[in-house]
Amino acid sequence: MSKDDRAACASRTHVEVRKKGTKLSERRPTSHERMAGQSWDASYHDGPAPWDIGSPQPAVVRLASAGGFAGAVLDAGCGTGENALHVASLGLSVLGVDVAETALAIARKKADDRGIEVEFAAADAFELKRLGRSFETVLDCGLFHTFDADERPRYVASLAPVMEHDGTLYVLCFSDGGPETGPHPVSQEDLRAAFSHSNGWDIAAIVPDRLQTRFHDVGAPAWLATIKRS
Ligand SMILES: C[S@@+](CC[C@H](N)C(=O)[O-])C[C@H]1O[C@@H](n2cnc3c(N)ncnc32)[C@H](O)[C@@H]1O
């Protein structure tokens, strides 16, 4: 899509988002929304979205059992909250943020139904500083891989100020390894370019994993990246 097409598309389909503690303000649709032709919120209107498996991702459960989450935790692009709810159920303080109000409403209802203390707020991952908070652990499960090459640096720059020094970011994303990759394959090089030492990040590990979806029997090939904020 050319720059002009992107601009025309953006002006046609501005999406409203509620930023925590502020009035509704406008945000530009992301590349994924422009490609899909609908807002993120709309993907939650007619039953579970393809990635909404109704339970936490096994990779996240494993990380949590291994003590991978500490301090205040942010789940960026939390969707209907299964991962945030799982981590919060272990007694951690968790904030899940998303631009999809419908997903957040579902997440809040799950928290009420299950009696789990967790916070869900509408916020744009490109504007995380507006949260006015910082986190020792940040989880990105399926968000990074929805951003295109123009958006990734903005997202990474938004993450930086909300992460505590020596904090840990986990990115679970579709990988480019294997025949059945997801719709947004990410290479190890993409991750290393986005989270570089010169930008204040240190990649501790990138290991192959699986990302479960409603349409893959055994999940899609994924990377689980563990990234430290230096
Ligand atoms: C592929 S889904 C993953 C949802 C959830 N993490 C999960 O594992 O089920 C990506 C999520 O990121 C959210 N999202 C996309 N762009 C966002 C942005 N700029 N700020 C905050 N959330 C965003 C979408 O609304 C969607 O819920």
The ligand as an SDF file (V2000), in Angstrom:
LIG
                    3D

 27 29  0  0  0  0  0  0  0  0999 V2000
   -3.5830  -11.2770   18.3900 C   0  0  0  0  0  0  0  0  0  0  0  0
   -4.4440  -10.4630   19.6610 S   0  0  0  0  0  0  0  0  0  0  0  0
   -3.7520  -11.1910   21.1300 C   0  0  0  0  0  0  0  0  0  0  0  0
   -4.6290  -10.9800   22.3310 C   0  0  0  0  0  0  0  0  0  0  0  0
   -4.1270  -11.6250   23.6230 C   0  0  0  0  0  0  0  0  0  0  0  0
   -2.8050  -11.1890   23.9860 N   0  0  0  0  0  0  0  0  0  0  0  0
   -4.1770  -13.1130   23.5410 C   0  0  0  0  0  0  0  0  0  0  0  0
   -3.1320  -13.7640   23.6480 O   0  0  0  0  0  0  0  0  0  0  0  0
   -5.3000  -13.6440   23.3930 O   0  0  0  0  0  0  0  0  0  0  0  0
   -3.7040   -8.8500   19.6610 C   0  0  0  0  0  0  0  0  0  0  0  0
   -4.3760   -7.9030   20.6480 C   0  0  0  0  0  0  0  0  0  0  0  0
   -3.6910   -6.6690   20.6550 O   0  0  0  0  0  0  0  0  0  0  0  0
   -4.6400   -5.6150   20.6900 C   0  0  0  0  0  0  0  0  0  0  0  0
   -4.0140   -4.4380   20.0810 N   0  0  0  0  0  0  0  0  0  0  0  0
   -3.7160   -4.2420   18.7650 C   0  0  0  0  0  0  0  0  0  0  0  0
   -3.1590   -3.0390   18.5870 N   0  0  0  0  0  0  0  0  0  0  0  0
   -3.0780   -2.4710   19.8100 C   0  0  0  0  0  0  0  0  0  0  0  0
   -2.5800   -1.2230   20.2800 C   0  0  0  0  0  0  0  0  0  0  0  0
   -2.0600   -0.3110   19.4600 N   0  0  0  0  0  0  0  0  0  0  0  0
   -2.6640   -0.9730   21.6080 N   0  0  0  0  0  0  0  0  0  0  0  0
   -3.1900   -1.8790   22.4640 C   0  0  0  0  0  0  0  0  0  0  0  0
   -3.6790   -3.0650   22.0800 N   0  0  0  0  0  0  0  0  0  0  0  0
   -3.6250   -3.3520   20.7670 C   0  0  0  0  0  0  0  0  0  0  0  0
   -5.8360   -6.1400   19.9190 C   0  0  0  0  0  0  0  0  0  0  0  0
   -7.0190   -5.4730   20.2180 O   0  0  0  0  0  0  0  0  0  0  0  0
   -5.8420   -7.6060   20.3280 C   0  0  0  0  0  0  0  0  0  0  0  0
   -6.6410   -7.7900   21.4550 O   0  0  0  0  0  0  0  0  0  0  0  0
  1  2  1  0
  2  3  1  0
  2 10  1  0
  3  4  1  0
  4  5  1  0
  5  6  1  0
  5  7  1  0
  7  8  2  0
  7  9  1  0
 10 11  1  0
 11 12  1  0
 11 26  1  0
 12 13  1  0
 13 14  1  0
 13 24  1  0
 14 15  1  0
 14 23  1  0
 15 16  2  0
 16 17  1  0
 17 18  1  0
 17 23  2  0
 18 19  1  0
 18 20  2  0
 20 21  1  0
 21 22  2  0
 22 23  1  0
 24 25  1  0
 24 26  1  0
 26 27  1  0
M  CHG  2   2   1   9  -1
M  END
$$$$
